[in-house]
Amino acid sequence: MADAPSARVISPPGGVASAEWLAGGSGGADRLARLLPAALRGMAAGTAERGGPVPAGGPAAVAAALVQSAAGLPRHGVGAEQALEELSALLAAGSADPADPACAAHLHCPPLAVSVAADAVASALNPSMDSWDQAPVASEIEREFTTGIARLCYPDAARPDAVITSGGTESNLLGLLLARESAVTRPVCGANSHHSVARAAWLLGLPAPVVVPCVDDRMVPSALAEALAPLGAQAVVVATAGTTNTGRIDPLPEIAEICRRTGARLHVDAAYGGLALCSETLRSRVAGLELADSVALDLHKFGWQPVAAGVFAAREETDLQALTVRAEYLNADDDTEAGLPDLLGRSLRTSRRPDAFRMAVTLRALGTSGIGALVERCCANASGVHTMVDDHPALRSWGAPELSTVVFRPMTADELPGTAGDDLVAQVRRTLLEDGTAVIGRGALPTGPDGEAQLWLKLTLLHPHAQPADYRALLDAVATVAADLRTSVTRESPVAS
Ligand SMILES: *Cc1c(COP(=O)(O)O)cnc(C)c1O
């Protein structure tokens, strides 16, 4: 591979080496078109070399490949084509690729090619979203896109608005920040909530959240009412529409009603489930979202965008005024008075990528109905895989999926005493990861005999073209590895049976 690129050296325009070419300006598209083939050749070669969802051999093998490649900070460069081809091959060969159905551990989606192509243009032109003079039309595109998302979340609100974030973590931070700015002092969330909620409270100097118990990974409304009784309007409740562990959706209408009665604010973390709004058949599952004061959505989950593609929507645009900030060089008062849009207050960040551009291109290409159809396929796939788990002689299902997460456990784990069952579950996951067979997730859920946490395996299915049959071999592999490990555990400690 190292020799090949020299045969394809691109003749430098005006004596400038291709590694120094600029992506934008006159001729930028042509220069990119001449470099991209080297990157894509490397990507194709690396993907073929991997031949599965993840490189085999675990961290040691991956690190060894890197040492041979001389990545890092070399004193002398090798030129654009060779660097692109070699390192793209390295990246593709060593990636966990969610475009392989067996890469299904996390809310880690396979990005749509249309979005990635759009992102190349966005990167080349490099609009920075902190001032109008760096992003004249990009800021308008972002405005239209965020207005559309705000309407999707709040069809009947008078003045909803939304801003782009780096994901659910930043959106949850904004949810608690705007609550704090409206004099809320106490976060309240379910035991099923994402870790970023407690972290946001910590970051904002708020007390640690009051944690409301869950049953079946859903917040229990009566327990919420009890928790809110002494707090009332001092509280901001964070509910979840699509939990990270199981994809469960909290009973939003009941939670919203309790918040309304007590005067508490409501933020819904719909990072996972929010885009179900695009599906006519699934949107009823997230009914009640429109009753929240704010909502977190991630289009790098359902939405099929490369990271980062978060959106934070607020029912009242005035709530977002809490983010207003002045910087003379970016949004001077006289510039704003003269009609230059003030963008700085639309994020906690300053320099910011035009992530809305590829989201807007994707939505233009597919429409909300097209995205909704992909969400439906993932959920249908999860139902099918869940049925296969239920019918499998060696696997036990945690419960029917509400979105696209299938949670299950090898039955052999239940035969082991104490924590040995959990150890086996963890080892099954690592074995499949290290031998390059599959990337499956794990989650602790309170299913033990006395309500103690037990470790489960999970498949988070975000591959929009996968079918249940694509997972048969994977489920069998889980069962086989579990049986093999069980045999070795029993051999090491006869007590175990
Ligand atoms: C993914 C997720 C988050 C975190 O979002 P990032 O985009 O990774 O910052 C928060 N909450 C839920 C429910 C999620 O699924």
The ligand as an SDF file (V2000), in Angstrom:
LIG
                    3D

 15 15  0  0  0  0  0  0  0  0999 V2000
  -27.2060    9.4120   24.3620 C   0  0  0  0  0  0  0  0  0  0  0  0
  -27.9630    9.9370   25.5110 C   0  0  0  0  0  0  0  0  0  0  0  0
  -27.5040   11.0360   26.2240 C   0  0  0  0  0  0  0  0  0  0  0  0
  -26.1480   11.6330   25.9930 C   0  0  0  0  0  0  0  0  0  0  0  0
  -26.0980   12.2150   24.7820 O   0  0  0  0  0  0  0  0  0  0  0  0
  -24.7170   12.5970   24.0570 P   0  0  0  0  0  0  0  0  0  0  0  0
  -25.2300   12.9480   22.7270 O   0  0  0  0  0  0  0  0  0  0  0  0
  -23.8750   11.3630   24.0930 O   0  0  0  0  0  0  0  0  0  0  0  0
  -24.1420   13.7250   24.7980 O   0  0  0  0  0  0  0  0  0  0  0  0
  -28.3170   11.5430   27.2210 C   0  0  0  0  0  0  0  0  0  0  0  0
  -29.4860   10.9600   27.5060 N   0  0  0  0  0  0  0  0  0  0  0  0
  -29.9460    9.8800   26.8610 C   0  0  0  0  0  0  0  0  0  0  0  0
  -31.2520    9.2860   27.2510 C   0  0  0  0  0  0  0  0  0  0  0  0
  -29.1910    9.3340   25.8380 C   0  0  0  0  0  0  0  0  0  0  0  0
  -29.6370    8.2510   25.2040 O   0  0  0  0  0  0  0  0  0  0  0  0
  1  2  1  0
  2  3  1  0
  2 14  2  0
  3  4  1  0
  3 10  2  0
  4  5  1  0
  5  6  1  0
  6  7  2  0
  6  8  1  0
  6  9  1  0
 10 11  1  0
 11 12  2  0
 12 13  1  0
 12 14  1  0
 14 15  1  0
M  END
$$$$
